[in-house]
Amino acid sequence: MAQHCHTHDMPSGGGGAGFRRALWIALIANGAMFALEVAAGIGSGSVALLADAIDFGGDAANYAVSLAVLAMGLAWRARVAWVKGLFMAGFGVFIIGRAAWAALYGDAPEAVTMGVVGMLALAVNIGVAWLLYAWREGDANMRSVWLCSRNDALGNIAVLLASVGVFGTGSRWPDLAVALVMSSLAISSGRSVLRQASAELRSVAGRA
């Protein structure tokens, strides 16, 4: 893995054929996991799984948009990254609201389903993050797709920890706590992408 991560030259502009191929793989994997986790989240009653499912769906949309703008100039890629950053932060706010509702009206989720689906999701996201690692320091558009894959992998680990907590305590609170951590990560990453995209837009405007 280390050799794969460090033998690529950092791509410029749209990232080239390698970046496009990695995005297609990421898009397909995230779309499949979105469908699976929606069903598992609803079936198990897990807010953390449902949050992860929404994240998978948002990432699949992000990858699709990124593929569409690869051939465009830096200004357009930065504009799209700015919108994606806004949605990442908005996702975090939504999860906070969903967790608050579950805290008032929800029951303890089904821990075994959380654990099994969480492990599968983690395996998928580690693979996607590995594919995208070489482009983590690219422009705002590239950085946003890397952050999406990284956040998903961290979120899956958190879901697994929540499943252990739910299984051990019979309580919904580990599930809700993880959902809140995931929302904070989404908000933080969204702000990071927004800052970089805004800086790139200012740079392009300054050269105009």
TORKOL-4160 file (C-alpha; in steps of 0.2 Angstrom, whole numbers, padded with zeros to 4 digits, m for minus):
208
<pt num="1" X="0000" Y="0000" Z="0000"/>
<pt num="2" X="0014" Y="0012" Z="0004"/>
<pt num="3" X="0022" Y="0010" Z="m0013"/>
<pt num="4" X="0006" Y="0013" Z="m0021"/>
<pt num="5" X="0002" Y="0029" Z="m0011"/>
<pt num="6" X="0019" Y="0037" Z="m0015"/>
<pt num="7" X="0024" Y="0032" Z="m0032"/>
<pt num="8" X="0012" Y="0043" Z="m0041"/>
<pt num="9" X="0017" Y="0060" Z="m0047"/>
<pt num="10" X="0004" Y="0073" Z="m0040"/>
<pt num="11" X="m0008" Y="0076" Z="m0054"/>
<pt num="12" X="m0012" Y="0094" Z="m0060"/>
<pt num="13" X="m0028" Y="0100" Z="m0067"/>
<pt num="14" X="m0041" Y="0087" Z="m0069"/>
<pt num="15" X="m0030" Y="0073" Z="m0062"/>
<pt num="16" X="m0029" Y="0062" Z="m0078"/>
<pt num="17" X="m0035" Y="0045" Z="m0083"/>
<pt num="18" X="m0030" Y="0037" Z="m0066"/>
<pt num="19" X="m0040" Y="0049" Z="m0056"/>
<pt num="20" X="m0055" Y="0047" Z="m0067"/>
<pt num="21" X="m0054" Y="0028" Z="m0066"/>
<pt num="22" X="m0053" Y="0029" Z="m0047"/>
<pt num="23" X="m0068" Y="0040" Z="m0047"/>
<pt num="24" X="m0079" Y="0028" Z="m0057"/>
<pt num="25" X="m0074" Y="0014" Z="m0045"/>
<pt num="26" X="m0078" Y="0025" Z="m0030"/>
<pt num="27" X="m0095" Y="0030" Z="m0038"/>
<pt num="28" X="m0101" Y="0012" Z="m0040"/>
<pt num="29" X="m0095" Y="0006" Z="m0023"/>
<pt num="30" X="m0103" Y="0021" Z="m0014"/>
<pt num="31" X="m0119" Y="0019" Z="m0024"/>
<pt num="32" X="m0121" Y="0001" Z="m0019"/>
<pt num="33" X="m0117" Y="0004" Z="m0001"/>
<pt num="34" X="m0130" Y="0018" Z="0000"/>
<pt num="35" X="m0143" Y="0006" Z="m0005"/>
<pt num="36" X="m0138" Y="m0007" Z="0007"/>
<pt num="37" X="m0136" Y="0004" Z="0022"/>
<pt num="38" X="m0152" Y="0013" Z="0019"/>
<pt num="39" X="m0161" Y="m0004" Z="0021"/>
<pt num="40" X="m0150" Y="m0009" Z="0035"/>
<pt num="41" X="m0152" Y="0007" Z="0044"/>
<pt num="42" X="m0171" Y="0007" Z="0043"/>
<pt num="43" X="m0172" Y="m0012" Z="0047"/>
<pt num="44" X="m0160" Y="m0010" Z="0063"/>
<pt num="45" X="m0166" Y="0007" Z="0069"/>
<pt num="46" X="m0148" Y="0014" Z="0069"/>
<pt num="47" X="m0146" Y="0032" Z="0067"/>
<pt num="48" X="m0127" Y="0030" Z="0064"/>
<pt num="49" X="m0130" Y="0017" Z="0050"/>
<pt num="50" X="m0143" Y="0029" Z="0042"/>
<pt num="51" X="m0131" Y="0043" Z="0043"/>
<pt num="52" X="m0118" Y="0033" Z="0035"/>
<pt num="53" X="m0130" Y="0028" Z="0021"/>
<pt num="54" X="m0134" Y="0046" Z="0018"/>
<pt num="55" X="m0115" Y="0050" Z="0018"/>
<pt num="56" X="m0113" Y="0036" Z="0005"/>
<pt num="57" X="m0126" Y="0043" Z="m0006"/>
<pt num="58" X="m0119" Y="0060" Z="m0005"/>
<pt num="59" X="m0102" Y="0054" Z="m0009"/>
<pt num="60" X="m0109" Y="0045" Z="m0024"/>
<pt num="61" X="m0116" Y="0061" Z="m0030"/>
<pt num="62" X="m0100" Y="0070" Z="m0027"/>
<pt num="63" X="m0090" Y="0058" Z="m0037"/>
<pt num="64" X="m0102" Y="0059" Z="m0051"/>
<pt num="65" X="m0101" Y="0078" Z="m0051"/>
<pt num="66" X="m0082" Y="0077" Z="m0050"/>
<pt num="67" X="m0081" Y="0066" Z="m0065"/>
<pt num="68" X="m0092" Y="0079" Z="m0075"/>
<pt num="69" X="m0080" Y="0093" Z="m0071"/>
<pt num="70" X="m0063" Y="0085" Z="m0073"/>
<pt num="71" X="m0060" Y="0093" Z="m0090"/>
<pt num="72" X="m0066" Y="0110" Z="m0084"/>
<pt num="73" X="m0054" Y="0124" Z="m0079"/>
<pt num="74" X="m0049" Y="0127" Z="m0061"/>
<pt num="75" X="m0063" Y="0141" Z="m0058"/>
<pt num="76" X="m0077" Y="0129" Z="m0062"/>
<pt num="77" X="m0069" Y="0114" Z="m0052"/>
<pt num="78" X="m0067" Y="0126" Z="m0037"/>
<pt num="79" X="m0086" Y="0132" Z="m0039"/>
<pt num="80" X="m0092" Y="0114" Z="m0039"/>
<pt num="81" X="m0080" Y="0110" Z="m0024"/>
<pt num="82" X="m0088" Y="0125" Z="m0015"/>
<pt num="83" X="m0105" Y="0118" Z="m0017"/>
<pt num="84" X="m0099" Y="0100" Z="m0012"/>
<pt num="85" X="m0092" Y="0108" Z="0004"/>
<pt num="86" X="m0108" Y="0116" Z="0008"/>
<pt num="87" X="m0117" Y="0100" Z="0006"/>
<pt num="88" X="m0105" Y="0091" Z="0017"/>
<pt num="89" X="m0108" Y="0104" Z="0031"/>
<pt num="90" X="m0127" Y="0103" Z="0028"/>
<pt num="91" X="m0126" Y="0084" Z="0030"/>
<pt num="92" X="m0118" Y="0086" Z="0047"/>
<pt num="93" X="m0132" Y="0098" Z="0053"/>
<pt num="94" X="m0145" Y="0086" Z="0046"/>
<pt num="95" X="m0138" Y="0072" Z="0056"/>
<pt num="96" X="m0138" Y="0082" Z="0072"/>
<pt num="97" X="m0157" Y="0085" Z="0070"/>
<pt num="98" X="m0160" Y="0066" Z="0066"/>
<pt num="99" X="m0150" Y="0061" Z="0082"/>
<pt num="100" X="m0160" Y="0074" Z="0092"/>
<pt num="101" X="m0177" Y="0066" Z="0086"/>
<pt num="102" X="m0170" Y="0048" Z="0090"/>
<pt num="103" X="m0165" Y="0054" Z="0107"/>
<pt num="104" X="m0183" Y="0059" Z="0111"/>
<pt num="105" X="m0193" Y="0045" Z="0102"/>
<pt num="106" X="m0181" Y="0031" Z="0096"/>
<pt num="107" X="m0177" Y="0014" Z="0103"/>
<pt num="108" X="m0161" Y="0005" Z="0105"/>
<pt num="109" X="m0155" Y="m0001" Z="0087"/>
<pt num="110" X="m0151" Y="m0019" Z="0083"/>
<pt num="111" X="m0132" Y="m0021" Z="0086"/>
<pt num="112" X="m0128" Y="m0036" Z="0076"/>
<pt num="113" X="m0134" Y="m0028" Z="0060"/>
<pt num="114" X="m0125" Y="m0013" Z="0064"/>
<pt num="115" X="m0109" Y="m0023" Z="0066"/>
<pt num="116" X="m0110" Y="m0033" Z="0051"/>
<pt num="117" X="m0115" Y="m0019" Z="0039"/>
<pt num="118" X="m0102" Y="m0008" Z="0047"/>
<pt num="119" X="m0088" Y="m0020" Z="0044"/>
<pt num="120" X="m0093" Y="m0022" Z="0025"/>
<pt num="121" X="m0094" Y="m0003" Z="0024"/>
<pt num="122" X="m0077" Y="m0001" Z="0032"/>
<pt num="123" X="m0069" Y="m0013" Z="0019"/>
<pt num="124" X="m0077" Y="m0004" Z="0005"/>
<pt num="125" X="m0071" Y="0013" Z="0011"/>
<pt num="126" X="m0053" Y="0008" Z="0015"/>
<pt num="127" X="m0052" Y="0002" Z="m0003"/>
<pt num="128" X="m0059" Y="0018" Z="m0010"/>
<pt num="129" X="m0048" Y="0029" Z="0001"/>
<pt num="130" X="m0033" Y="0019" Z="m0004"/>
<pt num="131" X="m0037" Y="0022" Z="m0023"/>
<pt num="132" X="m0039" Y="0041" Z="m0020"/>
<pt num="133" X="m0025" Y="0043" Z="m0008"/>
<pt num="134" X="m0013" Y="0050" Z="m0021"/>
<pt num="135" X="m0024" Y="0065" Z="m0025"/>
<pt num="136" X="m0027" Y="0070" Z="m0007"/>
<pt num="137" X="m0016" Y="0086" Z="m0009"/>
<pt num="138" X="m0024" Y="0091" Z="m0026"/>
<pt num="139" X="m0035" Y="0106" Z="m0030"/>
<pt num="140" X="m0051" Y="0108" Z="m0019"/>
<pt num="141" X="m0061" Y="0096" Z="m0030"/>
<pt num="142" X="m0049" Y="0082" Z="m0028"/>
<pt num="143" X="m0047" Y="0086" Z="m0009"/>
<pt num="144" X="m0066" Y="0085" Z="m0007"/>
<pt num="145" X="m0067" Y="0068" Z="m0014"/>
<pt num="146" X="m0052" Y="0062" Z="m0004"/>
<pt num="147" X="m0060" Y="0069" Z="0012"/>
<pt num="148" X="m0077" Y="0061" Z="0008"/>
<pt num="149" X="m0068" Y="0044" Z="0007"/>
<pt num="150" X="m0058" Y="0047" Z="0023"/>
<pt num="151" X="m0073" Y="0053" Z="0032"/>
<pt num="152" X="m0083" Y="0037" Z="0027"/>
<pt num="153" X="m0069" Y="0025" Z="0033"/>
<pt num="154" X="m0068" Y="0035" Z="0050"/>
<pt num="155" X="m0087" Y="0034" Z="0051"/>
<pt num="156" X="m0087" Y="0016" Z="0048"/>
<pt num="157" X="m0075" Y="0013" Z="0063"/>
<pt num="158" X="m0086" Y="0023" Z="0074"/>
<pt num="159" X="m0102" Y="0013" Z="0068"/>
<pt num="160" X="m0093" Y="m0003" Z="0073"/>
<pt num="161" X="m0089" Y="0005" Z="0090"/>
<pt num="162" X="m0107" Y="0010" Z="0092"/>
<pt num="163" X="m0113" Y="m0007" Z="0088"/>
<pt num="164" X="m0102" Y="m0014" Z="0102"/>
<pt num="165" X="m0108" Y="m0001" Z="0114"/>
<pt num="166" X="m0127" Y="m0005" Z="0110"/>
<pt num="167" X="m0124" Y="m0023" Z="0112"/>
<pt num="168" X="m0116" Y="m0021" Z="0129"/>
<pt num="169" X="m0128" Y="m0009" Z="0136"/>
<pt num="170" X="m0144" Y="m0011" Z="0127"/>
<pt num="171" X="m0145" Y="0007" Z="0125"/>
<pt num="172" X="m0147" Y="0019" Z="0110"/>
<pt num="173" X="m0135" Y="0032" Z="0117"/>
<pt num="174" X="m0119" Y="0024" Z="0109"/>
<pt num="175" X="m0128" Y="0025" Z="0092"/>
<pt num="176" X="m0133" Y="0043" Z="0095"/>
<pt num="177" X="m0116" Y="0048" Z="0101"/>
<pt num="178" X="m0107" Y="0041" Z="0085"/>
<pt num="179" X="m0120" Y="0050" Z="0074"/>
<pt num="180" X="m0115" Y="0066" Z="0082"/>
<pt num="181" X="m0097" Y="0063" Z="0080"/>
<pt num="182" X="m0100" Y="0059" Z="0062"/>
<pt num="183" X="m0110" Y="0075" Z="0060"/>
<pt num="184" X="m0095" Y="0085" Z="0068"/>
<pt num="185" X="m0083" Y="0077" Z="0056"/>
<pt num="186" X="m0094" Y="0082" Z="0041"/>
<pt num="187" X="m0096" Y="0100" Z="0046"/>
<pt num="188" X="m0077" Y="0102" Z="0049"/>
<pt num="189" X="m0072" Y="0094" Z="0032"/>
<pt num="190" X="m0086" Y="0104" Z="0023"/>
<pt num="191" X="m0078" Y="0120" Z="0031"/>
<pt num="192" X="m0061" Y="0115" Z="0025"/>
<pt num="193" X="m0066" Y="0112" Z="0007"/>
<pt num="194" X="m0076" Y="0129" Z="0007"/>
<pt num="195" X="m0060" Y="0138" Z="0013"/>
<pt num="196" X="m0049" Y="0130" Z="0000"/>
<pt num="197" X="m0062" Y="0132" Z="m0014"/>
<pt num="198" X="m0064" Y="0150" Z="m0009"/>
<pt num="199" X="m0045" Y="0153" Z="m0010"/>
<pt num="200" X="m0044" Y="0145" Z="m0027"/>
<pt num="201" X="m0058" Y="0156" Z="m0033"/>
<pt num="202" X="m0050" Y="0172" Z="m0027"/>
<pt num="203" X="m0033" Y="0166" Z="m0035"/>
<pt num="204" X="m0042" Y="0164" Z="m0052"/>
<pt num="205" X="m0051" Y="0181" Z="m0050"/>
<pt num="206" X="m0034" Y="0189" Z="m0046"/>
<pt num="207" X="m0026" Y="0183" Z="m0062"/>
<pt num="208" X="m0041" Y="0188" Z="m0072"/>
